[in-house]
């Protein structure tokens, strides 16, 4: 490792390693919680298992948390597993004198907070192999065992460095919002490449469709077949406990190239700032006006209160809603044109789709090209349809000039969304979003209105800054 790297990484580790007090607290609490869970699960032939980064000492101190998976016999019915799992989780958190809520993944589970530490208690089936799971959560115990067996103790800090680096660049997490790299994949990458610097060197050379097969399930001659099987995945990291799963499937193409870029940048010029970037400031009114003037585009924001669903569903539906809005605006007969789009939510008070319009305003009149004049049947139908409009001939075809129904993209959006629920659903608006829209929404296209949102929600202002200041992903 180069001298510059070593100095930077040592300084970073001083800031991201848990203190002895934090380690003592989480180890003591996890031991206590596991004992409580095991006592409660015993009568159902279940047993608790610690999971998460605490089990291999790769956790970051700004997130005090751990998971306990409760493994039940495979023969137990799913309904009973869910019921018993919640009972055990709620009882355990109460005994630990904490507070809890019911959360939902593939099964409902209990998420508690005890002494400032988050504890998720998750029921799952104890299956013979990860390829025979009944639900995604059943795979986690196999992940725990694999990492404990293959990640060396000396590599724990290398994982911490990678996690913090990913986190600093908004790439840490396999959730739908982030579309990045999970903690488990971070650990697999360090197992593969031995240390943080080697990992970045490998990342900097990755090509789309990169295949990593730690367990050696496949021959290199089979990689082309794998790329077809996992078509659209820029990184194919075969889960070493399940040969049929790409553990890195969440990584988007955009983030794949962004990760390559930041890895190359750090290797060229290592800096502590790459692990602790400054907070992104909200866009100012002057900056927003400048961006729009320089680009000659118009911004539209469709804003509403987010539905109360789990984040993955919320983000997924928001992105589908953005796609649907674009398609509504770009239907041939309307001729509006979206230049770029994105979605935002703080998951509590605001959900929004941002549309940057290439064509926002249209003429009052619209030209309709009809059939050739020699096609008498269709000509008759065309002329009857546009009998109230100006009709004439161009290049042996009938043409009609009609009054345009929607002059601005805003008016088209408002008309499309101010509909009953059943019509919104029929239009392809995602269900939870549609249910919120019928209770009200705002379409904002003026700078003053946009800045009022920014003033109330600085996080949205920071999002807008990133929306305009996109990263160039090539040299």
N, C-alpha and C positions, 0 to 999 in steps of 0.2 A: 504494500500500500504506500502511495506517495506521501511525502512529508506534509504537504498541504492538506490532503484528505484527512490524515490522522489527527492533526490539530483541530480541524473543524469538527470532526466526528466526536472527538473526546469532549469538546465544549458542548456539543449538542446533547450528548449522553448525560452530562451533568444536569441538564435541564429537563430531560424526559424520563429519567429513572426514578421509580418510586422511592420515597424516603423509608428508612427503617421503621418508622412509626406507622406509615401507610401499609407496609408489608405485614407488619405484626397484626394490625387491625383486620386486614382482609383475610389473612390466613386463619386467625382466631375465629372470625365470624363465619367463614366458609366451613370450617370444621364443625362448628356448633350447629349451623344450619343443616349440614348433611346428616348429622346425628339425629336431629329432630325429624327430618324427612324420612330417614330410614325407619325410625320407630313407627311413624304413621303409615308407611307403605307396607310394612311387614305383613299385616293381616290380609293384604290383598296379593301377597306373594310378589310384591314389587320391591325395587331397591333404587336408591339414589346414586347419582354419579355426577361429580363435578365436571363442568364443561366450560369452554371459553378460554381466553388467554391466561387466566389465573393458573390453569393446570400446567402450563409450560413456562410461566414467568415471562411472558412477552407483553404484558399489559402496560398501558400508558397511565400515568397517575391522574390525568385530568378526567378519567372515566372510571370511577370506582364501581365495579360491577362484577358479577359472576352468574353463571347459570347452574341450575341443578336439574338434570334430566332424570325423570322417574321412569325406570324401565319396568314394564309389565309383561306378563306372559303373552306370547303371541296368540294364544287361544282366547284371550279376553276380547269381548265384543267392543267395537269402536265406541258405541254410545256409553258403555260402562267405563271405558278408559277415560273418556272426556269428563264424565261425572266425578269419578273417583279422583282423577288428576286435579280437578278444581278444588275438591274437598281437602285434599292433602295440602295443596298450595296455600289455600286460605288459612287452614289451621296452623300450618308451619309459620307463616308470617305473623299471625296473631300471637303464637307462642314466643316469637322473637321480638314481640312488642313493636311491630312495624305497621305500616299502612300498605294497602294493596289495591290493585285494579285488575279487572279481567281484560286481557288483550287477546287478539286473534291472529293466528297464522294459519297453518293447515288444521291445527286443533286449537281450541281456546286454551289459554294458559294464564297463570297468575304471575303478575309482575308486582313485586313489592319493594319498598324502601325501608331499610333497617339501619339506623345509625348513619344515615347519609349514603349508604351503599345500596345500589339497585340489585335485586335478586330476582331472576326469572326462574320459575319452577314449571318445567315443561314435561308433560306426559308423553311417552312414546312406547312403541312395542320393542321387545327384545327379540330381534330376528337373527337367524344364523349367519347372514352375510348382507352386505350393503346392497347387493343386487336383488335381494328379496324383500326390500322394504315395503311397508304398506303406505307410508307417507314420508315426505321429505325429512321430517324431524328424526325419523328412525335411523337416518344415516349418521347423525352427529356423534353418537358413541364410537363409531368406527373411526371417524376423524380424530377424536380425542386420543384413541389408542395409537393410531398411526403416527401422529405428531409426537406424542410422548416417547415413542420408540425410536423415531428417526431424527428428531431435532436435538442436536447436542446442546448441553447446558451453556456452553460458551457462545452458542449462536443466538441466544435469547436477545442480547443487546443488538445484534444485527437485524433481527426482526423488528425491534423497537425503532431502529433508525429508518427502516423501510416504511413502517406504518406512519411514522411522523412525517416523512417526506411525502408520502401519498396524501396524507391529511392536509398538509400545507398547500397542496395544489388541487384540493377538492376532488381527489381521486380515490379516497379511502371509503369503501363501502360497496356492497353488491346489490344495494336496494335500487329500485326503479328511479328514484330521484337522482342518485349519484352515478349509476352505470359505471362503476369503477371496480376496484379490487378488494376482496374481502380479507379479513384477518387470516382465515384459513389459507387462502391463496398466497398471501404474503409469506406465511410460514413455509409453504411448499416451495416458493421461489428461493428462499434462503437455503432450504435443504438441497435444492438443485444446484445453486450457484455458490454455496458455501458462506459468502459474506455480502454485505451491502454493496460495496464497490464492484465486485464481480457481477452482482445482479444488475446494477446500472449499466455496466459495460455490455452485458448480454441484451438488455432491453434496448439500448441504443442501436443495436444491429438487427432487431426483430423485423421481420417482413410480415405483411398481412397473411393470415393463415398459418402463423408460427405454431408448430406442434411441440409440446413438452409432454413426455410420457415417462414419469419417474419410475413407475413399476415395470416398465418394459413390456406392456401388454401387446404392443404392435411392432412389427418390423418396419424399417424406414420405407420399404417398398409399398407398405400399406398406407403411408401418409396421404397420398393423393385421394384415396378412398375416404379417409377420415375427413379431409377438407370438404368433400362432397356431402358427407353425412352431417357435418357441422357447418354447412354453407351459411355464410354471413357472419361467422364468428372470426374476428381478427386474431384472437389468441385462443388456441385449443390446448388447454392443460387438462390432460386426462386424469380424472380423480383416481388416485392410487388405490382407493378402496372400492371403486366402481368403474369398470372399464367402459361403460356405456354413457358416462356423464362427463361433460366439459365443465370443470370446476370454475373456469374463467368466462363462462358464457355471458355474464352480466356486462363485461367490458365493451363499451360502445366503440365504433370505428373512430369517432372523433377523439375519445379519450385515449385510445390506443396510440394514436399519432401524437397527442399532447404529451402522454407519458414518455414517449421516445424523445420528444423535443426537450423536456425538462431534464431528462437523464443526461442527454448530450450536453446540455448547458452546464449542469453541475460538474460533470467530468472535466469540462474545459476550464471552468472557473468555480471551484468549490467555495461556497459561502454559507455562513450560518443562516442568513436570511432566507435561503431556500427551504429551511425547516420551519421558520417563524416569519411568514410574510406579513407586511403591514395590513391592517384592516382596510378593506375596500370602502372608500367613502361614497356616499350617495351622489348621484349626478346632480349638478347644479342647473338652474334654469338657463343660464348663459351657455353652458356646455350642450344642453339638449338642443337649444336653438341652433347652435353652430353645427352640430352633427346633422340635423335635418336640412339646414340650408346648404351645407356642402354636398349632401347626398341627393337633395332634391326629392326626398320622399316624405310621406305623411305617416304618422303613427296613430294607430287605433288600439285602445285598450278595452277589452270586455272584462268587467270586474263584477264579482259576486261573492257571497259568503260561502266558504268551502263546506262541502257536505261532511258530516261526521262519519268518516270511514277510515280504515287503516291507511297509513301513508302510501303504501305501494299501490293500492287501488286508486287513491286520490290522484297521485302523479300519473298513473297510467291513463286514467280517464281524462285528465287535463290535456295530456298530449294528443289523445285521440280527438278531443274537442277542438284543439287547435287545427288539426288536420281537416276536420269536418268544416270548420269555418272557412278555411282556405278553399276547399272544394265548392262550397256554397257561393263564395264570391267569384270564383273563376269558371262557373258554369258558362258555357259558350254564349248564351243569350244576354249575359250581364256584362262581360268584358272587363271586370275589375281584375287587377293583377297584384298578387302578394309577392313582395321581394324576399322577405324573411319573416320568421315567426318563432315564438318561444312561449313557454308558460311558467308561471310563478305561483307559489303559495307559501304562506307562513304556517299553514296547516291549522290555523285558528280563526283569524279574522278576515283574511283576504285570499281570494283565488283569482288569477287573472291570466288572460291570453293576450299577448302583445303581437300585433300585426304591423309590420312595416310595409306600407303600400307603395308599389311601383306605379300603379294606376289607381288613384283614389277617387277622382272626379271625372265624370263623363259628360259628353254633350247632351243637350236636351232632346236631340233627335237621334234615332237609330236607323241604320240602313238594313233592310231585310232583302236578301238576294233570293229571287224566286226561280221558277223553272224556265226552260227555254220557251220562247213564244210558240214554237212548233208543237210543243207538248200541250195539246188543247185541253185535255182533261185536268191536268194539274194546274194549268194556267187559270182555268175557270175557278178551281178551288182557291188558288192563291188570291185572285182578284176579289172573290167573295169575302175571304177572310180579312182583307185590308181595304174593304170598300169605303171606309171612312177616312182612309189615309191617302196621301199623295202617292200615286203609282206611275211609273214610267219605264222606259226600256234602256238598258245598257248592254252592249255586246250581245244582242239577240236574247237577252233574258229580262224577265220582269223584275222590277225593283220597287220596294215600298219604303217610304220614309214614315216611321212611326214615332209617336211621342214616347220617350223613354220613361219607364216606371220608376227607376231608381237612379238618381243623379250621383249620389255619393255612396261609398262603401258603408258608411255609418248607417244610412237609411236602409240599405239592404239587410244589414245584420239585425237591426232593430225589428224590421218586419219579419225576418225569419225566426227570431227567437221569442217574439211576443205571441206565443201560441200555447194552446193547452198541452198538457203533458203527453197525451197520446200522439199528438202531431209531432212534437219534438223528438219523441222516440222513433216515430216513423221516418223522420228526417235523418236518423242516424246519430243523434246527440246521445252520448253515453248516459246510462240510466241515472246515476247519482248526481251528475252535473245537471241533467234535465230537471230532476226533482228540485234542485236549488233554483234554477232559472225561473220556474213558474212563480217563485216567491219574490222575484225581483232581481234585476241586474242593471248595470250602468255601461253605456258605451261612450267612451271619452276619446275625443280626437283633437282637443285643444291643449296647448302647452300649459296654460294656467291650471286646467283641470288635472292634467297629469302631475304637475308639481304639487298639487294639494294631496295627491295620494303619496308622493314621495315624502312630504312633510309629516304625514301621519305614520308612514311606514318606511323608515330609513333603509331597511333590508331590501325593500322593493327598489329603492333608489340605487343601491349598490348593484342589484340585478340589472337595472337599466344601463348602468355604466358598462358592465360586462357585455351586455347585449350589443352595444355599439363598438366597444373596444375588443373585438375578437382577436384571438391569438393567431398569428400566422404560423401554420404548422409545417412549413418547409423552410429550408435555409435560403 
